[in-house]
Amino acid sequence: MAKKYQLPKLKKDPQTIVVDHPFVTDSLTHLRDQFTDVAKFRRHSDQLCRLLFAEAIRGLDFIDVDVTTPLEVTIEAKKLKDEVIIVPVLRSGLAMLFAAIDFLPKSKVGFVGLERDEKTAIAHEYYYKMPKIRANSVVIVTDPMLATGGTLLHLLRKISSQKPKELRVVSVISAPEGIALIRKEFPHVKIFTAAIDECLNDVKYIVPGLGDYGDRYFGTSV
């Protein structure tokens, strides 16, 4: 019989936002289920990620603009001022990109390839292509499984040196160990996630987790 886990109650961290929404709760259950097939996994992943990104853009700056309605009435409205750059961590981060650009079609996209050594759990960079980062750039890094935090820490360090307006992280499931590692160096980076799970196992996978996100989304699992 599989071991039953109770997700932990953690100390309040205002910069780590666990997105509480009925569709997030439902979709996450389907993602965790080992019997969810590829088509269903993608559908629920895309739905859940749209809701995560809806939360991840809260607090961005807007400018006032005049808009004329079909009734030929001009009103003062607000338009997003900040430039959003989405940065998926290859490969699994791509699974979140489709929902992000569907939700934020004007956003620019950077790509970072980081591969984890299965023995040491240390990631090395093999690809890096980023749009120009400006003073009004809000960079949102996507990685569905925030496990050890080493990959994201490497990336946050590199991007922060280019002086964006703000850095944010969007992850489907996070481990306390990964959040703690990021918090040591980047205490003010907002992390948006659907769940914080119990821990990492001895091979650095999140428990209870949902397995390998990239394999399940792209259909490459054995």
Summary of the structure (lengths in Angstrom):
residues: 222
radius of gyration: 18.1
end to end distance: 22.2
largest distance: 65.9
contacts: 672
relative contact order: 0.18
helix: 30%
strand: 31%
